[in-house]
């Protein structure tokens, strides 16, 4: 099955209709088009280790989660050198995450089996997101983030759609209690909740308050997204400190249903506007080239 056939069938199964890949109109259709036609630099920026240099240059090293180890080979000596609490991840895909809150309750053998399973997986095959294919799988360990109350901070997923006359266009998803009973809520740039659920996360009965220093979070996310077109910037904000998670160029691999469905079309219009604005900007910088094409 070709990548295009796979994506069309997957979109039909999850979203409920066959996508138009030649003339996208919905958010998911634009994401599917990206899966098939990635920009070369996305591979480096989607690599959770390689992207750290980009983040350091854009917003500063203080926003990087401290690394504990990036071993060429995971051994018992590496395991013994780790602190009591840590996170094990790989750099080449999504959901390769193991939270260890107490090392005494796990073992090297368990973690190594899990690590080898992750490292052997070509993440491209999961959703045919082509820019993941060139990423060489690496295992790494980072500090476990917790807030002052001892809880793992929620995931803050900033969907960055550029700017309009009023400022940045951002729809922020916040996933609470991801490793327990997760809930997902979506807010605009002014932290007004919108009546949208994305994917399989139910909305919270009581909407969470805005994270501390929301204006600074918006500033940092905007800085990271500058020049990249649409991108989802994932952050963690324990006790007001802002830490970078990852950059995602094809969230949900183009098969995340929107509830209600109209937001798939509304976000598609935002996507289209970003592309058109980018083309106009390039034409303004290269008027001769643009004129010669008309």
C-alpha positions as CSV (number, residue, x, y, z in Angstrom):
1,X,0.0,0.0,0.0
2,X,1.4,3.4,-0.9
3,X,1.8,6.2,1.6
4,X,-1.1,8.1,0.0
5,X,-3.4,5.1,0.0
6,X,-2.5,4.4,3.7
7,X,-3.2,8.0,4.7
8,X,-6.5,8.2,2.9
9,X,-7.8,5.0,4.5
10,X,-6.6,5.9,7.9
11,X,-8.3,9.3,7.6
12,X,-11.5,7.7,6.5
13,X,-11.4,5.3,9.4
14,X,-10.7,7.9,12.1
15,X,-12.2,11.1,10.8
16,X,-15.1,9.6,8.9
17,X,-14.5,10.8,5.3
18,X,-11.9,10.4,2.5
19,X,-9.5,13.4,2.4
20,X,-8.8,15.7,-0.5
21,X,-5.0,15.7,-0.7
22,X,-4.7,17.6,-3.9
23,X,-6.6,20.6,-2.6
24,X,-6.7,20.5,1.2
25,X,-9.3,22.5,3.1
26,X,-9.4,21.0,6.6
27,X,-6.6,21.0,9.2
28,X,-6.2,17.2,9.0
29,X,-5.9,17.4,5.2
30,X,-3.1,19.9,5.4
31,X,-1.4,17.7,7.9
32,X,-1.7,14.7,5.6
33,X,-0.2,16.7,2.8
34,X,2.7,17.5,5.1
35,X,3.2,13.8,5.9
36,X,3.6,13.1,2.2
37,X,5.7,16.3,1.4
38,X,7.8,17.2,4.4
39,X,10.3,20.1,4.5
40,X,13.9,18.8,4.8
41,X,14.6,20.7,8.1
42,X,11.7,19.0,9.9
43,X,13.7,15.9,10.5
44,X,16.3,17.7,12.6
45,X,13.7,19.8,14.4
46,X,11.5,16.7,15.2
47,X,14.5,14.9,16.6
48,X,14.1,15.4,20.3
49,X,17.9,15.5,20.9
50,X,19.0,17.4,17.8
51,X,16.3,20.1,18.4
52,X,17.9,21.1,21.7
53,X,20.5,23.3,19.9
54,X,17.8,25.1,18.0
55,X,15.9,25.7,21.3
56,X,19.1,26.9,23.0
57,X,19.7,29.4,20.3
58,X,16.1,30.6,20.1
59,X,15.1,31.0,23.7
60,X,18.0,29.9,25.9
61,X,19.4,26.7,27.5
62,X,17.5,27.4,30.8
63,X,14.3,26.2,29.0
64,X,15.7,22.7,28.2
65,X,14.9,19.8,30.5
66,X,18.3,18.7,32.0
67,X,19.7,15.6,30.4
68,X,21.0,12.8,32.7
69,X,22.4,10.4,30.1
70,X,22.5,9.8,26.3
71,X,24.2,6.4,26.2
72,X,25.4,4.8,23.0
73,X,24.5,1.5,24.7
74,X,22.1,1.1,27.6
75,X,23.9,-0.9,30.2
76,X,23.5,-1.8,33.9
77,X,26.2,0.8,34.7
78,X,24.2,3.5,33.0
79,X,21.1,2.3,35.0
80,X,23.1,2.4,38.2
81,X,24.3,5.9,37.5
82,X,20.8,7.4,37.1
83,X,19.1,9.1,40.1
84,X,16.1,7.6,41.9
85,X,13.6,9.4,39.6
86,X,14.0,10.1,35.9
87,X,12.3,9.8,32.5
88,X,13.4,7.4,29.8
89,X,12.7,8.5,26.2
90,X,13.8,8.1,22.6
91,X,14.2,10.9,20.1
92,X,12.5,9.5,17.0
93,X,8.8,9.5,17.5
94,X,5.8,9.9,19.8
95,X,4.8,8.1,23.0
96,X,8.2,6.6,23.7
97,X,8.2,7.7,27.3
98,X,8.7,5.8,30.6
99,X,8.2,7.7,33.9
100,X,10.3,6.3,36.7
101,X,9.4,7.9,40.0
102,X,11.3,5.3,42.2
103,X,14.1,3.3,40.6
104,X,13.8,0.7,43.3
105,X,10.4,-0.3,41.8
106,X,11.8,-1.1,38.4
107,X,14.8,-2.9,37.0
108,X,17.4,-2.6,34.3
109,X,16.0,-5.6,32.6
110,X,12.5,-4.2,32.3
111,X,13.7,-0.8,31.0
112,X,16.2,-2.4,28.6
113,X,13.5,-4.6,27.1
114,X,11.3,-1.5,26.6
115,X,14.2,0.6,25.2
116,X,15.2,-2.1,22.7
117,X,11.6,-2.4,21.5
118,X,11.4,1.4,21.0
119,X,14.8,1.6,19.3
120,X,13.8,-1.1,16.8
121,X,10.7,0.7,15.7
122,X,10.7,2.8,12.5
123,X,8.2,5.4,13.6
124,X,7.6,6.4,9.9
125,X,5.5,3.2,9.6
126,X,3.1,4.2,12.4
127,X,1.5,7.2,10.5
128,X,3.6,7.5,7.3
129,X,5.1,10.8,8.6
130,X,8.0,10.8,6.2
131,X,10.2,13.4,8.1
132,X,10.7,10.9,11.0
133,X,12.3,8.3,8.7
134,X,15.8,9.9,8.6
135,X,16.0,10.3,12.4
136,X,18.5,7.8,13.8
137,X,16.9,6.4,17.0
138,X,18.7,7.3,20.2
139,X,17.8,6.5,23.8
140,X,18.1,9.2,26.4
141,X,17.3,10.0,30.0
142,X,16.2,13.3,31.4
143,X,15.2,14.9,34.7
144,X,11.7,14.1,35.9
145,X,9.8,17.4,36.2
146,X,7.4,17.8,39.2
147,X,5.8,20.8,40.6
148,X,6.0,21.8,44.3
149,X,3.0,19.6,45.2
150,X,4.8,16.6,43.7
151,X,2.7,16.3,40.6
152,X,3.9,15.8,37.0
153,X,3.0,19.0,35.1
154,X,0.4,18.9,32.4
155,X,1.4,19.0,28.7
156,X,0.8,22.3,27.1
157,X,0.4,22.0,23.4
158,X,0.6,25.3,21.6
159,X,-0.9,25.2,18.1
160,X,0.8,28.2,16.4
161,X,-1.0,29.8,13.4
162,X,1.0,32.9,13.0
163,X,-0.4,36.4,13.5
164,X,-3.2,38.7,12.6
165,X,-3.8,42.4,13.3
166,X,-4.6,41.6,16.9
167,X,-1.5,39.5,17.7
168,X,-0.5,35.8,17.6
169,X,-3.1,33.2,16.7
170,X,-2.7,30.4,19.1
171,X,-4.9,27.5,20.2
172,X,-3.4,25.9,23.3
173,X,-4.3,22.4,24.3
174,X,-3.6,21.3,27.9
175,X,-3.5,17.6,28.7
176,X,-4.0,17.1,32.4
177,X,-3.1,13.9,34.3
178,X,-1.6,12.3,31.2
179,X,-0.4,9.3,33.0
180,X,-3.5,8.8,35.1
181,X,-7.0,9.9,34.0
182,X,-6.1,12.3,31.2
183,X,-8.3,15.2,30.1
184,X,-7.8,17.6,27.2
185,X,-9.0,21.2,27.0
186,X,-8.4,23.9,24.3
187,X,-8.0,27.6,24.8
188,X,-7.4,30.6,22.6
189,X,-4.5,33.0,23.1
190,X,-6.5,34.9,25.8
191,X,-7.2,31.6,27.7
192,X,-10.9,31.5,26.7
193,X,-11.9,27.9,26.5
194,X,-13.4,26.8,23.2
195,X,-16.0,24.1,22.8
196,X,-13.6,21.7,21.1
197,X,-12.3,18.2,22.0
198,X,-9.5,16.8,19.8
199,X,-8.7,13.1,19.5
200,X,-9.6,10.8,22.4
201,X,-9.2,13.1,25.4
202,X,-12.5,14.1,27.2
203,X,-12.8,17.7,28.3
204,X,-12.5,18.6,32.0
205,X,-15.6,19.2,34.0
206,X,-13.9,22.3,35.5
207,X,-11.5,24.1,33.0
208,X,-8.0,24.5,34.3
209,X,-6.8,28.1,35.1
210,X,-4.1,29.7,32.8
211,X,-0.6,28.7,33.7
212,X,1.5,31.3,35.6
213,X,3.3,33.8,33.4
214,X,1.0,33.1,30.4
215,X,2.3,36.1,28.5
216,X,5.8,34.8,28.8
217,X,4.7,31.4,27.6
218,X,3.1,33.0,24.5
219,X,6.3,35.0,23.9
220,X,8.6,31.9,24.1
221,X,6.3,29.7,21.9
222,X,6.1,32.5,19.3
223,X,9.8,32.8,19.2
224,X,10.3,29.1,18.7
225,X,7.7,29.0,15.9
226,X,9.0,32.0,14.0
227,X,9.6,31.2,10.4
228,X,8.4,27.6,10.6
229,X,4.8,28.0,9.4
230,X,2.3,26.1,11.4
231,X,3.9,24.1,14.2
232,X,2.8,22.7,17.5
233,X,5.1,23.8,20.3
234,X,4.9,21.5,23.3
235,X,5.9,22.9,26.7
236,X,5.8,22.1,30.4
237,X,5.2,24.8,33.0
238,X,5.9,23.5,36.6
239,X,5.5,26.3,39.1
240,X,5.8,28.9,36.4
241,X,9.1,27.7,35.0
242,X,8.9,27.0,31.2
243,X,10.5,23.9,29.8
244,X,10.5,22.9,26.1
245,X,9.0,19.5,25.2
246,X,9.1,19.1,21.4
247,X,8.2,20.6,18.0
248,X,5.5,18.7,16.1
249,X,4.9,19.5,12.4
250,X,2.2,16.8,11.8
251,X,0.2,16.4,15.0
252,X,-2.0,13.4,15.0
253,X,-0.6,12.4,11.6
254,X,-3.7,14.0,10.1
255,X,-6.2,11.6,11.5
256,X,-7.3,13.3,14.8
257,X,-11.1,13.8,14.8
258,X,-12.4,17.2,15.9
259,X,-15.5,17.4,18.0
260,X,-17.4,19.4,16.7
261,X,-16.1,18.8,13.2
262,X,-16.4,22.4,12.1
263,X,-13.1,23.2,13.8
264,X,-11.3,20.9,11.4
265,X,-12.4,23.3,8.6
266,X,-11.8,26.5,10.7
267,X,-8.3,25.5,11.6
268,X,-7.9,24.5,7.9
269,X,-8.7,28.1,7.0
270,X,-6.0,29.3,9.4
271,X,-3.6,26.9,7.8
272,X,-4.4,28.2,4.4
273,X,-4.0,31.8,5.5
274,X,-0.5,31.1,6.9
275,X,0.5,29.6,3.6
276,X,-0.8,32.5,1.6
277,X,0.8,35.1,4.0
278,X,4.1,33.2,3.6
279,X,3.9,33.4,-0.2
280,X,3.1,37.1,-0.1
281,X,6.1,37.7,2.2
282,X,8.4,35.8,-0.1
283,X,7.1,37.7,-3.1
284,X,7.7,41.0,-1.4
285,X,11.3,40.0,-0.8
286,X,11.8,38.7,-4.4
287,X,9.6,40.9,-6.6
288,X,11.5,40.2,-9.8
289,X,11.2,36.4,-9.4
290,X,7.5,36.6,-8.5
291,X,6.8,38.8,-11.6
292,X,8.7,36.5,-13.9
293,X,6.4,33.6,-12.8
294,X,3.1,35.4,-13.6
